[in-house]
Amino acid sequence: MLDQISQKYHDESRQGEALMLESVDQAPDARKLFIESYGCQMNFADSEVVASIMLEGGFVTTTDFNEADVIFINTCSIRENAEMRVRKRLTDFKSAKKNKPGMIVGVLGCMAERLKSKFIEEEKLVDLVVGPDAYRDLPNLIQSADDGTKAVNVLLSREETYADISPIRLNSNGVSAFVSITRGCDNMCSFCVVPFTRGRERSRDAHSIVAEASDLFDKGFREVVLLGQNVDSYHWKNEAETEHVNFAQLLGLVADINPMLRVRFSTSHPKDLTDEVLHTMASKENICKNIHLPVQSGNSRILELMNRTYTREWYVNRIEAIRNIMPDCAISTDIIAGFCTETEEDHQETISLMKFVKFEYAYMFTYSERPGTPAAKKLSDDVPEELKSKRLAEIVQLQREHAFERMNAQIGKTNKVLIDGFSKKSQNDFAGRTDQNLVVVFPVDARFKKGDYVDVHIEKCTSATLLGKIIN
């Protein structure tokens, strides 16, 4: 997503665009389901779980919400802009509902708890509201809505991981798939709503993760992305406590499924990124050398106000560890401009940290106060919007320069690329990603197809894309 105060680089799965499940073979009398998702990768993965539950209940999917019997919108509460988009979309669905009596509209995910009363009672936009830990209850809730009762289940769980549910990969390219390894978050960052909308952190059974990744490989997938709000804090133990698996060990287990299966993960937290994880990554060729390590601010005082539990110095230490153990590792980040009490000097420390790291790409935002968070309760959002925007513009401009510098450094090199499919601009070109998650476009070669690995010699670049040709 690109709007007037933020820019995102390269990672298509986090662009906040709607995820619309594609139609499957349809039973003529089956009820039709339409799902649209916004926000992070976790939401997109959750929609695949929801699709599995609903298809098990006899539904089929449609790409046209006007013909749907049930519409779900899977929501994000991270920024105010996301909520505005969801509210507008619900208005569209309300209009469609007038033309199809009996249509059910439901809100899923992160907005469910905070806005349930507004959506159901005040604005009468939806028929049911379901939190991220209550998706198993969807068939019952739909039955209630069919009977004319507004249905709500926003209870959070300390156990639910959906480990036994096989997600429906209806929007997948057949090459890469998400695999959730944790749910919830125990990090109480002062600006973040996730602990309140997704509950406490819990780790999924390691055996179920390996089994799901193995099944994906057997079905032709060649990349899995392990997902969690904080993957580095993954720690699973069995009931007898005879088995313990941390994140480094889990990475190794998934990588050992097959050397042809690429392994990625997101998101890391600087306080939990261990040298053990870095050494595991370095030791396995099929674990991608790419780490998303959100810094948020380059100033230790601001980091303390954010309750990030690390300092600038600690973050620099983790960057140096990455560079020492994996010199070719790409690093991306999140940055917030204009957090509470941020001074010009604080902002300049963020700029200087960016110059030190030179991130491959970044997600950059102005601070958006979220109701109910510790920052909203205890801190004053006192940086003027105009100044926030000015600082963000400086951050974006610097990141553009660094991204182009990083891309330009690839010219003349040869990269192993996993073909995702055709380029968006031309069926004459393939598109794929390097180990470092850089997008590469190159002419189609009849010897290769989607899902193949090829060696591509990089000849030129734009600020966002490498351009080259196959040299296998």
C-alpha positions in Angstrom: 0.0 0.0 0.0 1.2 3.5 -0.8 -0.6 6.5 0.6 0.4 10.0 1.4 2.2 9.2 4.6 3.6 5.7 4.1 5.5 3.5 1.6 6.1 -0.2 1.5 8.8 -1.9 -0.4 8.6 -5.2 -2.3 6.7 -7.6 0.1 3.5 -8.2 -1.8 2.0 -10.3 0.9 1.9 -7.3 3.3 0.4 -4.7 1.0 -3.0 -4.7 2.7 -4.8 -5.4 -0.5 -7.9 -7.5 -0.4 -7.5 -11.2 -0.4 -10.4 -12.7 -2.4 -10.7 -16.5 -2.3 -11.0 -18.0 -5.8 -13.9 -20.1 -6.8 -13.6 -23.8 -6.5 -15.8 -26.5 -8.1 -19.2 -25.6 -7.0 -22.0 -27.8 -5.9 -25.1 -26.3 -7.5 -27.1 -25.9 -4.2 -24.2 -25.0 -1.9 -24.1 -21.6 -0.2 -21.4 -19.2 -1.4 -18.7 -17.6 0.6 -16.7 -14.5 -0.1 -13.7 -13.5 2.0 -11.6 -10.4 1.9 -8.6 -9.8 4.1 -6.6 -6.7 5.1 -3.4 -6.2 7.0 -0.5 -8.5 7.9 0.4 -12.0 6.7 -1.2 -13.5 9.8 -4.6 -12.2 8.6 -4.1 -13.8 5.2 -3.1 -17.1 6.8 -6.2 -16.9 9.1 -8.5 -16.5 6.1 -7.1 -19.7 4.7 -8.1 -21.4 8.0 -11.5 -19.9 7.9 -12.0 -21.1 4.3 -11.1 -24.6 5.4 -13.7 -24.5 8.2 -16.4 -23.1 5.9 -15.7 -25.5 3.1 -15.9 -28.4 5.6 -19.3 -27.0 6.5 -20.5 -27.3 2.9 -19.8 -23.8 1.5 -18.1 -23.0 -1.8 -16.3 -19.8 -2.6 -16.9 -17.0 -5.0 -15.0 -14.0 -6.2 -18.1 -11.9 -6.6 -19.5 -10.6 -3.3 -22.8 -9.7 -5.0 -23.6 -13.3 -5.4 -22.4 -14.5 -2.0 -24.6 -15.8 0.7 -22.0 -15.1 3.4 -19.4 -12.3 3.3 -16.5 -12.1 5.7 -14.0 -9.3 5.9 -10.9 -10.1 7.9 -9.8 -6.9 9.6 -6.7 -5.1 10.8 -6.4 -2.6 13.6 -2.8 -1.6 13.3 -3.5 1.8 11.7 -6.4 4.1 11.5 -6.3 4.0 7.7 -7.0 0.3 7.7 -10.1 0.8 9.8 -11.4 3.5 7.5 -11.0 1.2 4.5 -12.8 -1.6 6.2 -15.7 0.7 7.2 -16.0 1.8 3.6 -16.0 -1.7 2.4 -18.7 -2.7 4.8 -20.9 0.0 3.4 -20.4 -1.6 0.0 -21.5 -4.9 1.4 -24.5 -3.3 3.1 -25.7 -2.1 -0.3 -25.2 -5.5 -1.9 -27.2 -7.0 1.0 -30.3 -4.9 0.0 -30.3 -6.8 -3.3 -30.0 -10.2 -1.8 -32.2 -10.9 1.2 -30.7 -13.3 3.7 -27.1 -12.4 2.9 -24.9 -12.5 6.0 -22.0 -10.0 6.5 -19.5 -10.7 9.2 -16.3 -9.1 10.6 -13.4 -11.3 11.5 -10.1 -10.7 13.2 -8.5 -7.8 15.0 -11.3 -5.2 14.9 -13.8 -7.6 16.3 -13.5 -7.0 20.0 -13.0 -3.2 19.9 -15.7 -2.3 17.4 -18.3 -5.1 17.8 -20.9 -2.7 19.3 -20.4 -0.1 16.7 -20.6 -2.5 13.8 -23.6 -4.4 15.0 -25.8 -2.1 17.1 -24.9 1.5 16.1 -24.2 1.3 12.4 -26.0 -2.0 11.7 -23.3 -2.9 9.2 -22.8 -6.6 10.1 -24.7 -9.7 11.3 -21.8 -11.4 13.1 -18.5 -10.5 14.7 -15.8 -13.2 15.3 -12.5 -12.8 17.0 -9.3 -14.6 15.8 -9.6 -17.4 18.3 -13.2 -18.3 17.6 -13.2 -19.4 14.0 -14.2 -23.0 14.9 -17.5 -21.5 16.1 -18.4 -20.0 12.7 -20.9 -22.7 11.7 -22.9 -22.1 14.9 -22.7 -18.3 14.6 -23.9 -18.4 11.0 -26.8 -20.6 12.1 -27.7 -17.9 14.7 -27.5 -15.2 12.1 -29.7 -17.2 9.8 -32.3 -17.3 12.6 -32.1 -13.5 12.9 -29.9 -13.3 15.9 -26.8 -11.0 15.9 -23.9 -13.4 16.6 -20.8 -12.5 18.5 -17.8 -14.5 19.7 -14.7 -12.5 20.5 -13.3 -14.7 23.3 -9.6 -15.1 23.3 -7.9 -18.4 24.0 -4.6 -19.5 25.6 -4.6 -22.8 23.7 -6.1 -22.3 20.2 -3.5 -22.6 17.4 -5.7 -24.3 14.7 -2.9 -26.9 14.5 -5.3 -29.6 13.3 -6.8 -27.6 10.5 -5.4 -27.8 7.0 -5.7 -24.3 5.4 -7.3 -24.0 2.0 -4.6 -22.5 -0.3 -7.1 -21.0 -2.7 -5.1 -17.8 -3.4 -1.7 -19.4 -3.5 0.5 -19.2 -6.5 1.3 -22.9 -5.9 4.9 -22.1 -5.0 4.8 -20.3 -1.7 2.6 -20.8 1.3 2.2 -19.4 4.9 2.5 -21.7 7.9 1.5 -20.2 11.3 3.8 -21.3 14.1 2.5 -19.0 16.9 -0.6 -17.0 17.7 -0.9 -13.9 19.9 1.8 -11.8 21.4 3.3 -11.2 24.9 5.2 -8.1 23.9 3.3 -5.1 25.3 4.7 -2.5 22.9 2.9 0.7 24.0 1.7 1.6 20.5 0.4 -1.9 19.5 -3.1 -3.4 19.8 -2.1 -7.0 18.9 -1.9 -8.3 22.5 -5.4 -7.1 23.1 -6.9 -8.3 19.7 -5.0 -11.6 19.4 -4.4 -12.6 23.0 -1.4 -14.1 24.8 1.3 -15.9 22.8 1.2 -19.6 22.4 3.3 -21.9 20.2 2.0 -24.5 17.9 2.9 -28.2 18.2 6.2 -28.6 16.3 5.2 -31.9 14.8 2.1 -30.3 13.2 4.2 -27.6 11.7 6.7 -30.0 10.2 3.8 -32.2 8.9 2.1 -29.2 7.3 5.3 -28.1 5.6 6.0 -31.6 4.4 2.6 -31.9 2.9 3.0 -28.6 1.1 6.3 -29.8 -0.4 4.6 -33.1 -1.5 1.9 -31.0 -3.2 4.5 -29.1 -5.2 5.1 -26.0 -3.0 8.7 -25.0 -2.9 8.7 -22.3 -0.2 7.1 -22.0 3.2 6.9 -18.8 5.3 6.8 -19.5 9.0 4.5 -16.8 10.6 4.1 -15.4 14.1 3.9 -12.0 15.7 7.3 -12.8 17.2 8.7 -16.0 15.7 11.9 -15.9 17.7 10.1 -16.5 21.0 8.6 -19.7 19.6 9.0 -22.4 22.3 6.9 -25.6 22.2 7.0 -28.5 24.7 4.8 -31.6 24.9 2.5 -32.3 27.8 5.0 -34.6 29.4 7.7 -31.9 28.9 10.0 -34.5 27.4 10.3 -32.6 24.2 11.3 -28.9 23.9 11.7 -27.1 20.6 12.8 -23.5 20.2 12.8 -21.4 17.1 16.3 -22.3 15.9 15.5 -26.0 16.3 12.2 -25.6 14.4 13.9 -23.8 11.6 16.3 -26.8 11.3 13.5 -29.3 11.4 11.6 -27.6 8.6 14.7 -27.0 6.5 15.6 -30.7 6.7 12.3 -31.7 5.1 14.0 -31.4 1.7 16.8 -29.2 0.4 14.5 -28.0 -2.4 12.1 -26.4 0.1 12.9 -22.8 0.8 12.2 -21.6 4.3 11.4 -18.0 5.2 10.0 -16.5 8.4 8.4 -13.3 9.8 8.5 -11.4 12.1 11.6 -11.3 14.4 11.9 -9.2 17.5 15.3 -7.7 18.3 15.2 -8.7 21.9 14.8 -12.4 21.0 16.9 -12.9 17.9 19.6 -15.2 19.1 23.0 -16.2 17.7 21.7 -19.8 17.6 19.0 -18.8 15.1 21.6 -17.0 13.0 24.0 -20.0 13.0 21.1 -22.3 12.0 20.3 -20.0 9.1 23.9 -19.9 8.0 24.2 -23.7 8.2 21.2 -24.5 6.0 21.4 -23.3 2.4 17.6 -23.5 2.0 16.9 -21.2 4.9 16.6 -17.8 3.2 19.1 -15.2 4.2 16.6 -12.5 4.9 15.5 -11.2 8.3 12.7 -8.7 9.0 13.9 -6.9 12.2 11.6 -4.0 13.1 13.5 -1.2 14.9 10.7 1.4 15.1 13.1 4.1 16.3 16.8 4.7 16.4 16.6 6.5 19.8 16.8 4.6 23.1 14.5 7.0 25.0 11.8 6.6 22.4 12.3 2.9 22.3 11.8 2.8 26.1 8.6 4.8 25.7 7.5 2.3 23.1 8.3 -0.5 25.6 10.4 -2.3 23.0 12.7 -3.7 25.8 15.9 -3.0 23.9 18.2 -0.1 23.2 19.7 1.4 20.1 23.0 -0.3 21.2 21.3 -3.7 21.5 19.8 -3.3 18.0 23.2 -2.4 16.6 24.6 -5.5 18.3 22.1 -7.7 16.6 22.8 -6.1 13.2 26.5 -6.7 13.7 25.9 -10.3 14.7 23.9 -10.8 11.5 26.6 -9.3 9.4 29.3 -11.3 11.1 27.5 -14.7 10.8 25.8 -14.1 7.4 27.4 -11.3 5.5 25.0 -11.7 2.6 21.8 -11.5 4.7 19.2 -9.0 3.7 17.6 -7.0 6.5 14.3 -5.2 6.4 12.6 -3.2 9.1 9.6 -1.1 10.4 10.0 2.5 11.3 7.5 4.9 13.0 7.9 8.6 12.5 6.6 11.1 15.1 6.0 8.9 18.1 5.0 10.7 21.3 7.5 13.4 22.5 9.9 12.6 19.6 12.3 15.6 19.1 14.3 16.5 16.0 17.4 15.0 17.7 15.5 11.7 18.3 14.5 11.7 14.6 18.0 12.3 13.5 19.1 9.2 15.5 16.7 7.2 13.4 18.2 8.7 10.3 21.7 7.8 11.5 20.7 4.2 12.3 19.3 3.8 8.8 22.6 5.1 7.4 24.5 2.5 9.5 22.3 -0.4 8.5 21.2 0.5 5.0 18.1 -1.7 5.0 17.1 -3.5 1.8 13.5 -2.4 2.4 11.3 -0.9 5.1 7.7 -0.3 6.1 7.5 3.3 7.2 4.6 5.1 8.9 3.7 8.1 10.9 2.6 7.3 14.4 -1.2 6.5 14.6 -2.6 6.4 18.1 -4.7 3.3 18.6 -7.5 3.4 21.3 -6.9 1.2 24.3 -3.1 0.9 23.9 -0.8 2.0 26.8 0.5 4.9 24.6 -3.0 6.2 24.1 -3.7 5.9 27.9 -0.4 7.3 29.2 1.3 9.4 26.5 0.4 12.5 24.6 0.3 12.3 20.8 2.1 15.7 20.8 4.0 15.7 17.5 2.1 17.8 15.0 0.9 15.8 11.9 2.7 18.2 9.6 6.0 17.5 11.4 5.3 13.7 11.4 4.8 13.8 7.7 7.9 15.9 7.1 10.0 13.4 9.1 8.4 10.4 7.4 9.3 12.0 4.0 12.9 12.2 5.0 12.9 8.6 6.1 11.2 7.4 2.9 13.6 9.4 0.7 16.6 7.9 2.5 15.3 4.4 2.3 14.7 4.8 -1.4 18.4 5.8 -1.8 19.5 2.8 0.3 17.2 0.4 -1.5 18.5 1.5 -4.9 22.1 1.3 -3.7 21.4 -2.3 -2.5 19.8 -3.2 -5.7 22.5 -1.6 -7.8 25.1 -3.7 -5.9 23.5 -6.9 -7.4 24.3 -5.9 -11.0 26.9 -8.3 -12.4 26.1 -11.0 -9.8 24.3 -14.3 -10.3 21.4 -15.2 -8.0 19.5 -18.4 -7.5 15.8 -17.5 -8.1 12.7 -19.4 -7.4 10.2 -18.8 -10.2 6.8 -17.5 -8.8 5.2 -17.2 -12.2 4.9 -14.6 -15.0 5.7 -11.0 -14.5 2.7 -8.8 -13.8 3.6 -6.7 -16.9 4.3 -9.3 -19.5 3.7 -13.0 -20.2 7.1 -12.9 -21.9 8.9 -12.6 -18.6 9.1 -14.7 -15.5 9.2 -13.2 -12.0 10.7 -14.7 -8.9 12.6 -13.9 -5.7 16.2 -14.3 -4.6 17.3 -15.8 -1.4 17.4 -12.3 0.0 13.7 -11.7 -1.1 14.6 -9.4 -3.9 12.2 -9.4 -6.9 13.8 -10.5 -10.2 12.3 -10.3 -13.7 13.8 -12.2 -16.6 12.8 -13.5 -20.0 10.8 -16.7 -20.2 12.8 -19.8 -21.1 10.8 -22.8 -22.3 13.0 -25.2 -20.3 11.7 -23.9 -17.0 8.3 -23.3 -15.3 6.8 -21.9 -12.2 8.3 -23.6 -9.1 11.7 -24.2 -10.7 15.0 -22.8 -9.4 17.1 -21.0 -12.0 20.4 -19.0 -11.9 19.8 -15.5 -13.1 22.6 -13.1 -14.0 21.6 -9.6 -13.0 22.1 -7.0 -15.8 20.3 -3.9 -14.5 17.8 -2.8 -11.9 15.1 -0.3 -10.8 14.7 0.8 -7.2 12.4 -2.2 -6.6 13.2 -4.9 -9.2 16.3 -6.7 -10.5 16.4 -7.4 -14.2 18.5 -10.2 -15.8 18.6 -13.4 -17.8 18.8 -17.2 -17.0 22.3 -18.6 -17.4 21.6 -22.3 -16.4 
